[in-house]
């Protein structure tokens, strides 16, 4: 699908990119961050889910921009609105997923004295999570041109508010459909992402959702109890990791020795698709990645080292060193760092293509691994909390960067403006995360005293205490890793079909699979009538549906 782009100049799209620390922008950023953190805490403790609040932030920033006092009119700039939505969404996911859920694990485990050490470790994990995404977004591994559906929804909402016209009408119609379907209990964002993302990847996502919904009734097998989806994800994740390593290693070898004969199929001169891509990049510089393979490799390696540092910090603060021998402690630190990095990568890949991410299930995989290798209960509980602190904020920042990329991609000169804008977005997101840390530190006692705990934290703690009750867990994981690996290998690193199949199996949202399949069929049929214009129009419809679904999900705060 062709990437969306503004067709006219946008408000504020001149000169230097706005600063994240401008007084008016900073004040709104902090206020929205507090709101986002409170929304996230409420939803994750009552419904067990977290809404993407970026559209809410964009709408509030638009309204503020209509006020002509105290310099608030500056918020009419689409780039300032982008900074605002980046902050509120970062704060929401940070507070709910990256902070409150991890610290609830030791609390439910019966060790409330470890809440503060876990908060320290989770904060470290969150910080590294954000840093890694900032460093590798718009690489060939996580390209800005990929789907990132909620980011498209946020950007199109901002553009519609700025320019109106036919795009705004299409977006609004999609939002009405999304809002109405969500209030009827349907997961409308599933249909929305199917209008935007890669059809092969989302076809596997829909297949996984349908299998998870109907298989128990047809065959009477509880997939999750048998750890079948987890095995599929393990196989797909291992192959995805190998594909990424081979991609980076190959490009590194080509750059070190360009005289080495290459496969003719890999030669751009003999590949019409490569030539077309190069021509497109020359005509539109936003299609050229801004992150080199060298920076990608170095950032992932540095990220792993930083995750190791966070694990060491947690081990010291949580007293793990007193319960493990020196070799066991070293193994715990290495596994914690590895789990945190792989967790964020798998969650990020799923979010990039599907707009959904199975963070809970991927964390559960590492919990099972910890049980299999015999990690004691308390160190395992802290490892699970540390792993859970990564991933969701990583994916959410990817959505926000995608939104910013759409808003900035028509600016000329492009590259300097894009990099500056992404840097300002990162600053706003960091402010949102910092606010989330403060809010969680102040309010966690209130929530936990009222027994308002994230449901997934209860599952983690209960599983750690109970251990593995299914004697066939290992064999099931290994057996079902095979089809997951084969599907991932078949789809290749661009489609991530194995990851998306496993995501559908793990998410298992009722009726969402039918919505995905219906949306994909609509794309195929509508394209026969409208040609290339169908992609842009249906992307707007999908963005509107996601925006409407996000508004409905956030409104649950009022409903509750």
C-alpha positions in Angstrom: 0.0 0.0 0.0 1.3 3.4 -0.9 2.2 5.5 2.1 -0.3 8.3 3.0 0.9 11.8 2.6 -0.7 15.3 3.0 -1.8 16.7 -0.4 -1.5 20.3 0.7 0.8 22.4 3.0 -0.1 22.0 6.6 -0.3 24.7 9.3 3.1 25.2 10.9 4.9 23.4 8.1 7.4 26.2 7.6 10.8 27.0 9.0 12.2 25.2 12.0 10.3 22.4 13.8 8.6 23.6 17.0 10.5 22.8 20.2 9.0 20.4 22.7 10.0 22.7 25.6 8.3 25.8 24.4 6.2 27.2 27.4 2.8 26.7 25.9 3.7 23.3 24.4 5.4 22.1 27.6 2.4 23.1 29.7 0.0 21.3 27.6 2.3 18.3 27.3 2.5 17.9 31.1 -1.2 18.4 31.5 -2.0 15.8 28.9 0.6 13.4 30.3 -1.1 13.5 33.7 -4.5 12.8 32.0 -3.0 10.0 30.0 -1.4 8.3 33.0 -4.7 8.5 34.9 -6.6 7.0 32.0 -4.1 4.2 31.6 -4.1 3.3 35.3 -7.9 3.3 35.4 -8.4 1.2 32.3 -5.6 -1.4 33.1 -7.0 -2.0 36.6 -10.7 -2.1 35.7 -10.7 -3.6 32.2 -7.2 -5.1 31.9 -6.5 -3.2 28.7 -5.0 0.1 27.7 -6.4 2.5 25.1 -4.3 4.4 22.6 -5.0 8.0 23.7 -3.0 9.7 20.9 -6.2 10.7 19.0 -7.6 12.1 22.2 -4.4 14.2 22.7 -4.6 15.4 19.1 -8.2 16.5 19.5 -7.5 18.3 22.7 -4.5 20.1 21.1 -6.7 21.1 18.2 -9.3 22.6 20.6 -6.6 24.4 22.6 -5.2 25.9 19.3 -8.6 27.7 18.8 -7.9 29.7 22.0 -6.3 33.1 21.2 -4.8 33.9 24.6 -1.6 33.0 26.4 0.1 32.0 23.2 -2.1 28.9 22.9 -3.0 29.7 19.3 0.5 28.3 18.5 -1.1 24.9 19.0 -2.8 25.2 15.6 0.5 23.9 14.3 0.1 20.3 13.3 3.6 19.6 14.6 2.8 20.9 18.0 -0.3 18.8 18.0 1.9 15.8 17.1 4.1 16.6 20.1 1.0 16.7 22.3 -0.4 13.4 21.1 3.1 11.8 21.5 3.2 12.8 25.1 -0.3 11.6 26.2 0.0 8.2 24.5 3.5 7.7 25.9 2.3 8.5 29.4 -0.7 6.2 29.0 1.2 3.1 28.0 4.1 3.8 30.3 1.9 4.2 33.4 -0.3 1.2 32.7 1.9 -1.4 30.9 5.5 -0.5 31.7 5.2 0.6 35.3 2.0 -0.5 37.2 1.8 -4.0 35.7 5.4 -4.9 36.6 5.3 -3.5 40.1 2.0 -5.4 40.7 3.8 -8.7 40.2 5.8 -8.7 43.4 2.9 -7.2 45.3 0.6 -10.1 44.2 3.5 -12.5 44.9 3.3 -11.4 48.5 6.4 -9.2 48.6 5.1 -5.6 48.8 8.6 -4.6 50.0 9.9 -5.2 46.5 7.5 -2.8 44.8 9.9 0.1 44.9 12.9 -1.9 43.6 10.7 -3.2 40.9 9.6 0.3 40.0 13.2 1.3 39.8 13.9 -1.7 37.4 10.8 -1.0 35.4 11.7 2.6 35.0 15.2 1.6 33.7 13.5 -0.9 31.3 11.1 1.8 30.1 14.0 4.3 29.5 16.0 1.8 27.5 12.9 0.8 25.6 12.3 4.4 24.4 16.0 5.0 23.6 16.2 1.9 21.4 13.1 2.8 19.4 14.3 6.4 18.9 17.6 5.0 17.6 16.3 2.4 15.2 12.9 3.8 13.9 13.0 4.3 10.1 15.7 1.7 9.6 15.1 -1.2 7.2 14.2 -3.2 10.2 11.5 -0.9 11.5 10.8 1.4 8.5 8.6 4.5 8.7 6.9 3.3 5.4 5.5 0.2 7.2 1.9 0.2 8.4 2.0 1.3 12.0 -1.9 1.7 11.8 -2.6 3.7 15.0 0.0 6.2 13.8 -1.8 6.6 10.5 -5.0 7.2 12.5 -3.4 9.9 14.6 -1.8 11.7 11.6 -5.0 11.6 9.6 -7.0 13.0 12.5 -4.6 15.9 12.7 -4.6 16.5 9.0 -8.4 16.4 8.8 -8.7 18.9 11.7 -6.2 21.2 9.9 -7.5 21.0 6.3 -11.0 19.5 6.3 -12.4 18.7 2.9 -13.1 15.3 1.4 -10.4 13.6 3.5 -12.0 14.8 6.6 -15.4 13.5 5.5 -14.0 10.1 4.8 -12.2 10.0 8.1 -15.2 11.1 10.0 -17.4 8.5 8.4 -14.8 5.8 9.4 -14.8 7.2 12.9 -18.5 6.9 13.2 -18.4 3.3 12.1 -15.5 2.6 14.5 -17.3 4.4 17.4 -20.6 2.6 16.7 -19.1 -0.8 16.3 -17.0 -0.4 19.4 -20.1 0.5 21.5 -21.7 -2.7 20.2 -18.8 -4.7 21.6 -16.8 -5.3 18.4 -13.1 -4.8 18.2 -13.3 -2.3 15.3 -9.6 -1.5 15.3 -9.1 -5.0 13.8 -11.0 -3.9 10.7 -9.2 -0.5 10.7 -5.7 -2.0 10.6 -6.8 -4.4 7.9 -7.5 -1.4 5.6 -4.0 -0.1 6.2 -1.4 -2.9 6.7 0.2 -5.6 4.6 -2.5 -7.9 3.3 -0.4 -11.1 3.6 0.6 -10.3 7.2 -2.9 -9.3 8.2 -4.4 -12.4 6.5 -2.3 -14.5 8.8 -3.4 -12.3 11.7 -7.0 -12.9 10.8 -6.5 -16.6 10.4 -4.9 -16.8 13.9 -7.8 -14.9 15.4 -10.4 -17.2 13.8 -8.5 -20.4 14.8 -8.3 -19.1 18.4 -12.0 -18.4 18.4 -13.4 -21.5 16.9 -10.9 -24.3 17.5 -11.8 -25.0 21.2 -15.4 -25.5 20.2 -14.6 -27.7 17.2 -11.8 -29.9 18.6 -12.2 -29.3 22.3 -8.5 -28.3 22.8 -7.6 -25.3 25.0 -4.8 -23.8 22.9 -3.5 -21.6 25.7 -3.5 -24.3 28.3 -1.4 -26.5 25.9 0.9 -23.5 25.1 0.3 -24.0 21.4 0.2 -20.3 20.5 3.3 -19.7 22.6 5.1 -22.4 20.7 4.1 -20.8 17.4 5.4 -17.5 18.6 8.7 -19.0 19.8 9.3 -20.6 16.4 8.3 -17.4 14.5 10.3 -15.3 16.9 13.5 -17.3 16.5 13.3 -17.2 12.7 12.5 -13.5 12.8 15.6 -12.9 14.9 17.8 -15.0 12.6 16.4 -13.1 9.5 17.2 -9.8 11.1 20.8 -11.0 12.0 21.4 -12.3 8.5 20.1 -9.1 6.9 22.4 -7.0 9.0 25.4 -9.3 8.6 24.9 -9.5 4.8 24.8 -5.7 4.4 27.8 -5.3 6.7 29.8 -7.8 4.6 28.8 -6.1 1.4 29.9 -2.7 2.7 33.2 -4.0 4.0 34.1 -5.7 0.7 32.1 -4.2 -2.2 34.2 -6.1 -4.7 32.9 -9.4 -3.6 30.7 -10.9 -6.4 27.1 -10.8 -5.4 24.1 -12.8 -6.4 22.8 -11.2 -9.6 19.3 -11.3 -8.1 20.6 -9.0 -5.4 22.1 -6.5 -7.8 19.9 -3.4 -8.1 20.9 -3.0 -11.7 19.3 -6.4 -12.5 16.3 -5.9 -10.2 13.5 -3.7 -11.7 11.9 -3.5 -8.2 15.1 -2.1 -6.7 15.5 0.3 -9.6 11.9 1.5 -9.0 12.6 1.9 -5.3 15.7 4.0 -6.0 13.7 6.2 -8.4 10.9 6.6 -5.9 13.4 7.5 -3.2 14.9 10.2 -5.4 11.5 11.7 -6.1 10.4 11.4 -2.5 13.3 11.5 0.0 11.0 10.4 2.8 11.0 6.8 1.3 14.7 6.5 2.0 15.6 5.2 5.5 17.2 7.7 7.8 18.9 5.1 10.0 21.8 3.2 8.5 22.5 -0.5 9.1 25.6 0.4 11.1 23.5 2.5 13.5 20.9 -0.2 13.7 23.4 -2.8 14.7 25.2 -0.6 17.2 21.9 0.6 18.7 20.6 -3.0 19.2 23.9 -4.1 20.8 24.0 -1.0 23.0 20.3 -1.6 23.9 21.2 -5.1 25.1 24.0 -3.8 27.2 21.8 -1.1 28.7 19.1 -3.8 29.4 21.9 -5.8 31.2 22.7 -2.7 33.2 19.0 -2.3 34.2 18.9 -6.0 35.2 22.0 -5.5 37.4 20.3 -2.5 39.0 17.2 -4.6 39.7 19.2 -7.5 41.0 20.9 -5.2 43.5 17.8 -3.3 44.6 15.7 -6.4 44.8 18.2 -8.4 46.7 18.4 -11.2 44.1 22.1 -11.5 44.6 21.4 -12.9 48.1 19.3 -15.8 46.7 21.4 -16.9 43.8 24.9 -18.2 43.4 27.4 -16.1 41.4 27.0 -18.2 38.2 23.2 -18.3 38.6 23.1 -14.5 39.1 25.2 -13.9 36.0 22.8 -16.2 34.1 19.8 -14.4 35.5 21.2 -11.0 34.4 22.0 -12.3 30.9 18.6 -13.9 30.5 16.8 -10.7 31.8 18.6 -8.5 29.3 18.0 -10.9 26.4 14.3 -11.3 27.3 13.8 -7.5 27.5 15.4 -7.0 24.1 13.6 -9.8 22.3 10.3 -8.9 24.0 10.4 -5.4 22.6 11.4 -6.5 19.2 8.6 -9.1 18.8 6.1 -6.6 20.2 7.4 -3.9 17.9 7.2 -6.1 14.8 3.6 -7.2 15.6 2.6 -3.6 16.3 4.2 -2.3 13.1 2.2 -4.6 10.9 -1.1 -5.3 12.9 -1.4 -2.3 15.3 -1.9 -4.9 18.0 0.8 -6.6 20.2 0.7 -9.7 22.4 2.9 -8.2 25.2 1.2 -10.4 27.9 1.7 -13.6 25.9 5.3 -12.9 25.0 6.2 -12.1 28.6 4.5 -15.4 29.5 6.8 -17.2 27.1 9.9 -16.0 29.0 8.1 -16.9 32.3 7.8 -20.5 31.0 11.4 -20.5 29.9 12.4 -19.3 33.4 10.4 -22.2 35.0 11.9 -24.7 32.6 15.5 -23.7 33.5 14.7 -23.7 37.2 14.9 -20.1 38.2 13.7 -19.7 41.8 10.3 -18.1 42.3 11.3 -14.7 43.6 14.0 -14.0 41.0 11.7 -15.2 38.3 8.9 -12.9 39.4 11.2 -9.9 39.2 12.5 -11.1 35.8 8.9 -11.3 34.5 8.2 -7.8 35.8 11.4 -6.5 34.1 10.4 -8.1 30.8 6.9 -6.7 31.0 8.3 -3.2 31.4 9.5 -3.3 27.8 7.6 -3.5 24.5 4.3 -1.5 24.8 6.0 1.8 25.1 8.4 0.8 22.3 5.4 0.1 20.0 3.5 3.2 21.1 6.4 5.4 20.3 6.6 3.8 16.9 3.0 4.7 16.3 3.8 8.3 17.2 6.9 8.5 15.1 4.8 7.2 12.2 2.3 10.0 12.7 5.0 12.6 12.8 6.6 11.1 9.6 3.3 11.5 7.7 3.0 15.1 8.9 6.6 16.0 8.0 7.3 14.0 4.9 6.2 16.8 2.4 8.5 19.4 4.0 11.6 20.4 2.0 14.4 20.0 2.8 13.1 16.8 4.3 15.8 14.9 6.2 16.9 17.6 8.6 13.3 18.6 9.4 12.3 14.9 9.9 15.2 14.1 12.2 14.7 17.3 14.3 10.9 16.6 14.5 11.5 13.0 15.6 14.0 14.3 18.2 11.4 16.7 19.6 8.8 13.9 19.6 11.2 11.8 21.7 11.6 14.7 24.1 7.8 15.0 24.5 7.5 11.2 24.9 10.2 11.2 27.6 8.3 14.0 29.4 5.2 11.9 29.2 7.0 8.8 30.6 8.6 10.9 33.4 5.1 12.2 34.4 3.9 8.6 34.3 6.6 7.5 36.8 5.6 10.3 39.2 1.9 9.4 38.9 2.5 5.7 39.5 4.8 6.4 42.4 2.2 8.5 44.1 -0.9 6.4 43.4 0.1 2.7 43.4 -0.6 2.3 47.1 -4.2 3.7 46.5 -4.9 1.2 43.7 -3.3 -1.8 45.4 -5.0 -1.1 48.8 -8.3 -1.2 47.0 -7.3 -4.5 45.2 -7.3 -2.7 41.9 -4.6 -4.7 40.2 -3.9 -5.4 36.5 -5.3 -8.8 35.8 -2.2 -9.9 33.8 0.0 -9.3 36.9 -2.2 -11.8 38.8 -1.7 -14.3 36.1 2.1 -13.8 36.2 2.4 -14.1 39.9 0.0 -17.1 40.1 1.9 -19.0 37.3 5.2 -18.4 39.1 3.8 -19.8 42.3 2.1 -22.8 40.7 4.9 -23.7 38.3 4.3 -25.8 35.2 1.3 -28.2 35.8 1.2 -29.5 32.2 3.8 -32.3 31.8 3.7 -31.8 28.0 4.6 -28.1 28.0 8.1 -28.5 26.6 7.1 -30.9 23.9 4.2 -28.7 22.8 6.4 -25.6 22.7 8.9 -27.4 20.5 6.4 -29.1 18.3 4.4 -26.0 17.5 7.5 -23.9 17.1 8.0 -25.8 13.8 4.9 -24.4 11.9 5.5 -21.0 13.4 9.1 -21.1 12.0 8.0 -22.3 8.6 5.3 -19.6 8.2 7.8 -16.9 9.2 10.3 -18.3 6.8 7.8 -18.4 4.0 6.7 -14.8 4.5 10.2 -13.4 4.9 11.3 -10.5 7.1 9.1 -7.9 5.3 5.8 -9.6 5.9 6.4 -11.2 9.4 3.6 -13.7 8.7 4.7 -16.1 11.4 4.7 -13.3 14.0 1.3 -12.2 12.9 -0.2 -15.7 12.9 1.1 -16.2 16.5 -0.2 -12.7 17.5 -3.7 -13.7 16.3 -3.6 -17.0 18.2 -2.5 -15.2 21.4 -4.7 -12.1 21.2 -7.8 -14.3 20.5 -10.3 -11.5 20.5 -13.8 -12.8 19.6 -15.1 -11.9 16.1 -12.0 -9.8 15.4 -10.9 -12.3 12.8 -14.1 -11.9 10.8 -13.6 -8.1 10.8 -10.1 -8.5 9.5 -11.1 -10.9 6.7 -14.1 -8.7 5.7 -11.9 -5.7 5.5 -9.3 -7.5 3.4 -12.0 -8.7 1.0 -13.3 -5.2 0.8 -9.8 -4.0 -0.2 -9.6 -6.6 -2.9 -13.0 -5.9 -4.4 -12.9 -2.1 -4.0 -9.5 -1.9 -5.7 -11.0 -3.6 -8.8 -13.3 -0.5 -9.2 -11.1 2.3 -8.0 -7.6 1.2 -9.0 -4.7 2.8 -7.1 -7.0 5.5 -5.5 -8.6 2.7 -3.5 -5.5 2.3 -1.3 -5.6 5.9 -0.2 -9.3 6.1 0.4 -9.5 2.8 2.3 -6.5 3.9 4.4 -8.5 7.0 5.4 -11.5 4.8 6.3 -9.2 2.5 8.3 -7.7 5.5 10.1 -11.1 6.8 11.0 -12.2 3.4 12.3 -9.2 3.2 14.5 -9.7 6.7 15.7 -13.3 6.0 16.6 -12.4 2.8 18.4 -9.7 4.6 20.4 -12.2 7.3 21.4 -14.7 4.7 22.5 -12.1 2.8 24.5 -11.0 5.9 26.2 -14.6 6.8 27.0 -14.7 3.6 29.1 -13.1 5.7 31.9 -16.3 7.8 32.0 -18.5 4.7 31.7 -16.8 3.0 34.6 
